[in-house]
Amino acid sequence: MSPAALHMHLTRNEPGIEVAVGILAQRFGERFASSRAIREQHGHTTTWLPNQAPDGVVFADSTEEVVEIVRICAQHKVPIIPFGTGSSLEGHVNAPAGGISIDVSRMNRVLKVHAEDLDCVVQPGITRKQLNEFLRDTGLFFPIDPGADASVGGMAATRASGTNAVRYGTMKDNVLALTAVMADGSVVHTGTRAKKSSAGYDLTRLLVGSEGTLGIITELTLKLHGIPEAIAGGVCPFPDVESACNAVILTIQSGIPVARMELADTLQVKACNAYSKLDLQETPTLFLEFHGTTAGVREQSELFSAIAADCGGGEFVWTDKAEDRTKLWQARHDAYWAVLGLRPGSKAVATDVCVPISRLAECVEETRRDIEATGLIAPMVGHVGDGNFHVSILVDPDNAEEKATAEAFIERLNWRAIDMEGTCTGEHGVGQGKMKYLKREHGEALSVMRAIKTALDPDNIMNPGKIVPAS
């Protein structure tokens, strides 16, 4: 089912939008924007989904202002779309029925740091890099690293993870508590700073990953971690993707506490070499990083070297020099931009799936054969330490046949992962692009999701057209 079909029951409330826009423009003055350029930027999407701009953008400064905006929109039944940095990948910030985008980028303060308890309280607009820069002198850091310098509110809303997830978990594991403004303008505080609780429903984890469809996150209490005494990282080439994946599986099953374990296939390595000025062997390659004591990271590196050799891998070249590691991981984070250089003028469509670690090699290998059969240019890269991998498909946006081929491939990839007892998305989220796969993945549980959505947002104003179909 296409995104258009999933959204066919969404209609624009023209009279309500007109009234709400007028009230908000008068109330917020220069912090309300209705120019086409700003509206389209807030309907920004990095997929091939069409840009669906909101009717206005409000730059909020506080929870109280978000409450005010939501109550105005709720009174006139106008859709509300939260916006952090716009780095999401599945059309999360599009406005299929119009409405108001609430930009929280100005809400970017660190409110409290409890160093002795390893947590902090922040506003949602702060980005992960801003947060870690603030924390640097405390000896602590926030580990979730999705690559893009995303806002932590957006990262929580999409249940992001990234390169460090294999050791530190995802956003659901690192948000202790939050404050959210609900569809009626009420404010709820979920969770506490305690590291565990058995008191009631886990509303924190209900809102983490809800993509703004249940409420707007305006404050978060996050877990922090001590900066490791030593960090070592490096690369290891393999003759094929299957051998690399087998090394990943053995590493995880052996209990080696790897912090990062990333796969790049041959085409992705070629792209990274050209874009980031590297000289890696152009063959499937694992990027790894170990955290711990000096002796510990050396031991971990040596243990992995032995596993890699058993799986047919080449020499694991590792370093504990910060500048060398930074260059290597910047190249990994620049993978999306590097891919574009393989076919200038094309558009990169990124998709991800996640499977149990024991099925990883099988899923990646089947996907590789599928790519070869279609003739698509589609490098693979992934956080394979937790069974999650990505495919970036280079498509001519004006070639209808090519787009259809790519769409069919993406559908097969998602079905393949679900049939292997995995998921259609490990970290990109559902948004608009993955909605059609949820019924097959969740079955009747999707009806429970719809019931929760209806109960908390009866007028369907909170980021409508995302995750759960309108009817």
Salt bridges, closest charged atoms under 4 A:
GLU14 OE2 - ARG12 NE 2.79
GLU40 OE2 - ARG36 NE 2.96
ASP55 OD1 - ARG12 NH2 3.01
ASP61 OD2 - ARG31 NH1 3.55
ASP61 OD1 - ARG106 NE 2.68
GLU65 OE1 - ARG31 NH1 2.73
GLU68 OE2 - ARG27 NE 2.71
ASP103 OD2 - HIS42 NE2 2.62
ASP117 OD2 - ARG193 NH1 3.06
ASP119 OD1 - HIS114 ND1 2.69
ASP119 OD2 - ARG193 NH1 2.87
GLU133 OE2 - ARG136 NH2 3.02
ASP145 OD1 - ARG128 NH2 3.03
ASP145 OD2 - ARG260 NH2 2.96
ASP145 OD2 - HIS333 NE2 2.92
ASP173 OD1 - LYS172 NZ 3.07
ASP202 OD2 - ARG205 NH1 3.20
GLU211 OE1 - HIS92 NE2 3.40
GLU262 OE1 - ARG332 NE 2.79
GLU262 OE1 - HIS383 ND1 2.78
GLU289 OE2 - ARG260 NE 3.83
GLU289 OE2 - HIS291 NE2 2.79
GLU289 OE1 - ARG325 NH1 3.75
ASP352 OD1 - HIS428 ND1 3.47
GLU362 OE1 - ARG359 NE 2.73
GLU365 OE2 - ARG368 NH2 2.40
GLU365 OE2 - ARG369 NH1 3.53
GLU366 OE1 - ARG416 NE 3.52
ASP370 OD1 - ARG412 NH2 2.82
ASP370 OD2 - ARG416 NH2 2.83
GLU372 OE2 - ARG368 NH1 2.63
GLU402 OE2 - ARG343 NH1 2.69
GLU411 OE1 - LYS436 NZ 3.64
ASP419 OD2 - ARG440 NH2 2.87
GLU427 OE2 - HIS383 NE2 2.62
GLU427 OE2 - HIS390 NE2 3.06
GLU441 OE2 - HIS442 NE2 3.73
GLU444 OE2 - LYS439 NZ 3.28
ASP457 OD2 - LYS453 NZ 2.66
